[in-house]
Amino acid sequence: MSDVIALFEQSPAIFYITITILGLIVGSFLNVVIFRLPKMIEAEWRCECREFLADELKPTKETENKSVEEVVTLSKPASTCPKCGHKIKAIENIPVISWLVLRGKCSSCSNPISARYPIIETVTGVLSLVIGMHYGVTWATVFMLALTWALITLTMIDFDKMILPDQITLPLVWIGLLLNLNGVFVGLEQAVIGAVVGYMSLWSIFWLFKLITGKEGMGYGDFKLFAVFGAWFGWEVLPLLILMASVVGAIIGIGLMVFRNHEGSKPIPFGPYLAIAGWITAIWGSGIWAWYLGLIS
């Protein structure tokens, strides 16, 4: 391991290439997580409902067999074409390259393959490179890569299903607090206060909005995601983060309405805006804040 670290320190180009390739590979796996994790959560919810309503929802042999067939994990069943059932071979699963070689179509039935898959792989690779260039050959790079990959997953799941899974957000809160025991990003006191303020601030806004309007303006997953950034980077970044999230949300929301005919009455998830703003704040937050203070003064 020490030899690899020494090589990366002596040759930044090798480090950047390695981290980009790693990002592309992880991006391919994230596509699987984004698609399957919501299905796994929904299956768990159905199982809990059956247990809770055991008398009212007695399963028949047919439903029991069906539930067994529909068991989905991150590793099983193997990835297949949704139209013809063709099993995706390893050579057909090379990030970005395979999609380009196949011209975005299934090799068996020519069914179109969404461009979203190579886009997520490319974005993951590029953001991983940015992290590597910003933090260098340090432990902070390792931790920030893990956070970045988790944020990409949360962003896409929230766009698709309007949920931010506890399976990702809650571990991130605890990981942030544990990292800052040694002050990796901020002191422990700032991290603990950040986690509490992050959660309670949006929780308070949620209930105030609900009391006034009778409607829910956001979900509990948003509170937990905001707490994640507080736990990782301290309470001081939260005002800038929420301001940036509002700006990002306004830009993306307007873009959706203009270019995709998104109805204004249809809810738009807030989690992706928090994730994007949080990632930007984590890397360039101090510079952006200094620029803003200089601008208003």
TORKOL-726788 format. One record per residue (C-alpha): residue in three letters; x, y, z. Coordinates in Angstrom, 1 decimal. Layout:
<nodes>
NODE  type    east   north      up
NODE   ALA       X       Y       Z
...
</nodes>
This chain:
<nodes>
NODE  type    east   north      up
NODE   MET     0.0     0.0     0.0
NODE   SER     2.8     2.4     0.9
NODE   ASP     4.4     1.8    -2.6
NODE   VAL     1.1     2.6    -4.3
NODE   ILE     0.7     5.8    -2.3
NODE   ALA     4.3     6.8    -3.1
NODE   LEU     3.7     6.1    -6.8
NODE   PHE     0.5     8.3    -6.7
NODE   GLU     2.4    11.1    -4.9
NODE   GLN     5.3    11.0    -7.4
NODE   SER     3.1    10.8   -10.5
NODE   PRO    -0.2    12.8   -10.2
NODE   ALA    -1.2    11.8   -13.7
NODE   ILE    -1.3     8.1   -12.8
NODE   PHE    -3.3     9.0    -9.7
NODE   TYR    -5.8    11.0   -11.7
NODE   ILE    -6.2     8.3   -14.3
NODE   THR    -6.7     5.6   -11.7
NODE   ILE    -9.3     7.6    -9.7
NODE   THR   -11.2     8.4   -12.9
NODE   ILE   -11.3     4.8   -14.0
NODE   LEU   -12.4     3.8   -10.5
NODE   GLY   -15.1     6.4   -10.7
NODE   LEU   -16.4     5.0   -14.0
NODE   ILE   -16.5     1.4   -12.6
NODE   VAL   -18.3     2.6    -9.4
NODE   GLY   -20.7     4.6   -11.6
NODE   SER   -21.7     1.4   -13.3
NODE   PHE   -22.4    -0.2   -10.0
NODE   LEU   -24.4     2.9    -8.9
NODE   ASN   -26.7     2.3   -11.8
NODE   VAL   -27.6    -1.0   -10.3
NODE   VAL   -28.1     0.5    -6.8
NODE   ILE   -30.3     3.3    -8.2
NODE   PHE   -32.5     0.8   -10.0
NODE   ARG   -32.6    -2.0    -7.4
NODE   LEU   -32.5    -0.4    -4.0
NODE   PRO   -36.0     1.2    -4.3
NODE   LYS   -37.4    -2.2    -5.4
NODE   MET   -35.7    -3.8    -2.3
NODE   ILE   -37.2    -1.1     0.0
NODE   GLU   -40.7    -1.6    -1.6
NODE   ALA   -40.5    -5.3    -1.1
NODE   GLU   -39.5    -4.8     2.5
NODE   TRP   -42.4    -2.4     3.0
NODE   ARG   -44.8    -5.0     1.6
NODE   CYS   -43.4    -7.7     3.8
NODE   GLU   -43.9    -5.4     6.9
NODE   CYS   -47.4    -4.7     5.8
NODE   ARG   -48.2    -8.4     5.5
NODE   GLU   -46.8    -9.0     9.0
NODE   PHE   -48.7    -6.1    10.5
NODE   LEU   -52.0    -7.0     8.7
NODE   ALA   -51.6   -10.7     9.0
NODE   ASP   -55.3   -11.4     9.6
NODE   GLU   -56.5    -9.0     6.8
NODE   LEU   -53.9   -10.0     4.2
NODE   LYS   -53.5   -13.7     4.4
NODE   PRO   -51.3   -14.7     1.4
NODE   THR   -52.4   -17.4    -1.0
NODE   LYS   -50.1   -19.9    -2.6
NODE   GLU   -50.1   -17.9    -5.8
NODE   THR   -49.0   -14.6    -4.0
NODE   GLU   -46.4   -16.5    -2.0
NODE   ASN   -44.9   -18.0    -5.1
NODE   LYS   -44.9   -14.6    -6.8
NODE   SER   -43.2   -12.9    -3.9
NODE   VAL   -40.4   -15.5    -4.0
NODE   GLU   -39.9   -15.0    -7.7
NODE   GLU   -39.6   -11.2    -7.3
NODE   VAL   -36.9   -11.2    -4.7
NODE   VAL   -34.3    -8.6    -5.7
NODE   THR   -30.9    -7.9    -4.2
NODE   LEU   -28.0    -5.8    -5.5
NODE   SER   -26.3    -8.9    -6.8
NODE   LYS   -29.3   -11.1    -7.9
NODE   PRO   -30.8   -11.6   -10.4
NODE   ALA   -28.3   -11.0   -13.1
NODE   SER   -28.8    -7.9   -15.3
NODE   THR   -30.9    -8.6   -18.3
NODE   CYS   -32.5    -6.8   -21.2
NODE   PRO   -36.0    -5.8   -20.0
NODE   LYS   -37.5    -6.7   -23.4
NODE   CYS   -35.9   -10.0   -24.5
NODE   GLY   -34.3   -11.2   -21.3
NODE   HIS   -30.8   -11.3   -22.8
NODE   LYS   -28.2   -11.6   -20.0
NODE   ILE   -25.8    -8.8   -20.0
NODE   LYS   -22.3   -10.1   -20.5
NODE   ALA   -19.2    -8.7   -18.8
NODE   ILE   -17.9    -7.4   -22.1
NODE   GLU   -21.2    -5.6   -22.6
NODE   ASN   -20.9    -3.9   -19.2
NODE   ILE   -17.8    -1.9   -19.6
NODE   PRO   -18.6     1.7   -18.4
NODE   VAL   -19.5     4.1   -21.2
NODE   ILE   -17.5     2.1   -23.9
NODE   SER   -19.9    -0.8   -24.1
NODE   TRP   -22.8     1.6   -24.6
NODE   LEU   -21.0     3.4   -27.4
NODE   VAL   -19.9     0.2   -29.1
NODE   LEU   -23.4    -1.2   -28.9
NODE   ARG   -24.8     2.2   -30.1
NODE   GLY   -27.1     2.4   -27.2
NODE   LYS   -29.0    -0.9   -28.2
NODE   CYS   -29.3    -4.4   -26.8
NODE   SER   -26.9    -6.8   -28.7
NODE   SER   -29.7    -9.4   -28.9
NODE   CYS   -32.9    -7.5   -29.8
NODE   SER   -31.7    -3.9   -30.5
NODE   ASN   -34.0    -2.6   -27.8
NODE   PRO   -32.8     1.0   -26.9
NODE   ILE   -30.6     1.3   -23.8
NODE   SER   -31.1     4.5   -21.9
NODE   ALA   -28.4     7.1   -22.3
NODE   ARG   -28.8     7.7   -18.6
NODE   TYR   -26.5     4.8   -17.8
NODE   PRO   -23.4     6.1   -19.5
NODE   ILE   -24.2     9.6   -18.2
NODE   ILE   -24.2     8.5   -14.6
NODE   GLU   -21.0     6.6   -15.2
NODE   THR   -19.4     9.6   -16.8
NODE   VAL   -20.6    12.0   -14.1
NODE   THR   -19.3     9.7   -11.4
NODE   GLY   -15.9     9.5   -13.1
NODE   VAL   -15.6    13.2   -13.6
NODE   LEU   -16.7    14.1   -10.0
NODE   SER   -14.2    11.5    -8.7
NODE   LEU   -11.5    13.2   -10.7
NODE   VAL   -12.4    16.6    -9.2
NODE   ILE   -12.2    15.1    -5.7
NODE   GLY    -8.8    13.6    -6.4
NODE   MET    -7.5    16.9    -7.8
NODE   HIS    -8.9    18.9    -4.9
NODE   TYR    -7.8    16.7    -2.0
NODE   GLY    -4.8    14.9    -3.5
NODE   VAL    -3.4    11.7    -2.1
NODE   THR    -5.0    11.9     1.3
NODE   TRP    -7.5    10.0     3.4
NODE   ALA    -9.9    12.9     2.9
NODE   THR   -10.1    11.9    -0.8
NODE   VAL   -11.2     8.4     0.2
NODE   PHE   -13.9     9.7     2.4
NODE   MET   -15.1    12.3     0.0
NODE   LEU   -15.3     9.8    -2.8
NODE   ALA   -17.6     7.6    -0.7
NODE   LEU   -19.7    10.6     0.1
NODE   THR   -19.8    11.7    -3.5
NODE   TRP   -20.9     8.3    -4.7
NODE   ALA   -23.6     8.1    -2.1
NODE   LEU   -24.9    11.6    -3.1
NODE   ILE   -25.1    10.6    -6.7
NODE   THR   -27.2     7.5    -5.7
NODE   LEU   -29.5     9.6    -3.4
NODE   THR   -30.0    12.2    -6.1
NODE   MET   -31.1     9.8    -8.7
NODE   ILE   -33.3     7.7    -6.4
NODE   ASP   -35.0    10.9    -5.1
NODE   PHE   -35.7    12.1    -8.7
NODE   ASP   -37.1     8.7    -9.6
NODE   LYS   -39.0     7.7    -6.4
NODE   MET   -39.2    10.8    -4.2
NODE   ILE   -37.4     9.0    -1.4
NODE   LEU   -34.1     9.3     0.3
NODE   PRO   -33.4     5.9     1.7
NODE   ASP   -32.4     5.6     5.4
NODE   GLN   -30.1     2.8     4.4
NODE   ILE   -27.8     5.5     2.9
NODE   THR   -28.5     8.7     4.9
NODE   LEU   -28.4     7.4     8.4
NODE   PRO   -25.0     5.6     8.0
NODE   LEU   -23.6     8.8     6.5
NODE   VAL   -24.5    10.8     9.6
NODE   TRP   -22.7     8.4    11.9
NODE   ILE   -19.7     8.1     9.5
NODE   GLY   -19.4    11.9     9.5
NODE   LEU   -19.4    12.1    13.3
NODE   LEU   -16.9     9.3    13.6
NODE   LEU   -14.5    10.9    11.0
NODE   ASN   -14.6    14.2    12.9
NODE   LEU   -13.6    12.5    16.2
NODE   ASN   -10.1    13.1    14.7
NODE   GLY   -11.1    16.3    13.0
NODE   VAL   -10.8    15.0     9.4
NODE   PHE   -13.0    17.9     8.2
NODE   VAL   -14.1    19.9    11.3
NODE   GLY   -13.9    19.5    15.0
NODE   LEU   -16.2    17.1    16.8
NODE   GLU   -18.2    19.8    18.5
NODE   GLN   -18.9    21.5    15.2
NODE   ALA   -19.9    18.2    13.7
NODE   VAL   -22.3    17.3    16.5
NODE   ILE   -23.9    20.7    16.5
NODE   GLY   -24.1    20.6    12.7
NODE   ALA   -25.9    17.3    12.7
NODE   VAL   -28.5    18.5    15.2
NODE   VAL   -29.0    21.9    13.6
NODE   GLY   -29.2    20.4    10.1
NODE   TYR   -31.9    18.0    11.1
NODE   MET   -33.9    20.3    13.5
NODE   SER   -33.8    23.3    11.2
NODE   LEU   -35.6    21.6     8.3
NODE   TRP   -37.8    19.7    10.7
NODE   SER   -39.0    23.0    12.2
NODE   ILE   -39.6    24.5     8.7
NODE   PHE   -41.5    21.3     7.7
NODE   TRP   -43.9    21.6    10.7
NODE   LEU   -44.3    25.3    10.4
NODE   PHE   -45.2    25.0     6.8
NODE   LYS   -47.6    22.1     7.5
NODE   LEU   -49.3    24.1    10.3
NODE   ILE   -49.8    27.1     8.0
NODE   THR   -50.8    25.4     4.8
NODE   GLY   -51.9    21.9     5.9
NODE   LYS   -49.5    20.4     3.3
NODE   GLU   -46.1    18.7     3.6
NODE   GLY   -43.4    20.8     1.9
NODE   MET   -40.6    18.2     2.1
NODE   GLY   -39.9    14.7     3.4
NODE   TYR   -38.1    13.4     6.5
NODE   GLY   -35.2    12.2     4.2
NODE   ASP   -34.4    15.9     3.5
NODE   PHE   -33.9    16.5     7.2
NODE   LYS   -31.5    13.5     7.5
NODE   LEU   -29.5    14.6     4.3
NODE   PHE   -29.1    18.1     5.7
NODE   ALA   -27.9    16.5     9.0
NODE   VAL   -25.3    14.5     6.9
NODE   PHE   -23.7    17.7     5.7
NODE   GLY   -23.8    19.2     9.2
NODE   ALA   -22.1    16.0    10.6
NODE   TRP   -19.4    16.0     7.9
NODE   PHE   -18.6    19.7     7.6
NODE   GLY   -20.0    21.5    10.6
NODE   TRP   -22.8    23.8    11.3
NODE   GLU   -21.1    26.9     9.8
NODE   VAL   -21.6    25.7     6.2
NODE   LEU   -25.4    25.1     6.6
NODE   PRO   -26.6    28.7     5.9
NODE   LEU   -24.6    28.8     2.7
NODE   LEU   -25.7    25.3     1.8
NODE   ILE   -29.4    26.0     2.1
NODE   LEU   -29.0    29.2     0.2
NODE   MET   -27.2    27.4    -2.6
NODE   ALA   -29.8    24.6    -2.6
NODE   SER   -32.5    27.2    -3.1
NODE   VAL   -30.6    28.7    -6.1
NODE   VAL   -29.9    25.2    -7.6
NODE   GLY   -33.6    24.2    -7.1
NODE   ALA   -34.8    27.4    -8.8
NODE   ILE   -32.6    26.9   -11.8
NODE   ILE   -33.4    23.2   -12.2
NODE   GLY   -37.1    23.7   -11.4
NODE   ILE   -37.4    26.4   -14.1
NODE   GLY   -35.5    24.2   -16.5
NODE   LEU   -37.8    21.3   -16.0
NODE   MET   -40.9    23.5   -16.6
NODE   VAL   -39.4    25.1   -19.7
NODE   PHE   -37.7    22.1   -21.4
NODE   ARG   -39.8    19.2   -20.1
NODE   ASN   -43.2    20.7   -19.6
NODE   HIS   -43.2    19.9   -15.9
NODE   GLU   -46.4    21.0   -14.3
NODE   GLY   -46.0    23.6   -11.6
NODE   SER   -48.4    21.8    -9.3
NODE   LYS   -46.4    18.5    -9.5
NODE   PRO   -44.0    18.1    -6.6
NODE   ILE   -40.3    18.3    -7.2
NODE   PRO   -37.9    16.5    -4.8
NODE   PHE   -35.7    18.8    -2.7
NODE   GLY   -33.0    16.1    -1.9
NODE   PRO   -31.2    16.4    -5.2
NODE   TYR   -30.8    20.2    -4.7
NODE   LEU   -29.4    19.6    -1.2
NODE   ALA   -27.0    17.0    -2.5
NODE   ILE   -25.7    19.2    -5.4
NODE   ALA   -25.4    22.3    -3.2
NODE   GLY   -23.8    20.2    -0.4
NODE   TRP   -21.2    18.8    -2.7
NODE   ILE   -20.3    22.2    -4.1
NODE   THR   -20.2    23.7    -0.6
NODE   ALA   -17.9    20.9     0.7
NODE   ILE   -15.3    21.7    -2.0
NODE   TRP   -15.6    25.4    -2.9
NODE   GLY   -17.8    26.7     0.0
NODE   SER   -15.2    28.9     1.6
NODE   GLY   -14.3    30.5    -1.7
NODE   ILE   -17.9    31.1    -2.6
NODE   TRP   -18.7    32.5     0.9
NODE   ALA   -15.6    34.9     0.7
NODE   TRP   -16.7    36.0    -2.8
NODE   TYR   -20.3    36.6    -1.6
NODE   LEU   -19.2    38.7     1.5
NODE   GLY   -16.9    40.7    -0.8
NODE   LEU   -19.7    41.3    -3.2
NODE   ILE   -22.2    42.6    -0.6
NODE   SER   -19.6    44.7     1.1
</nodes>
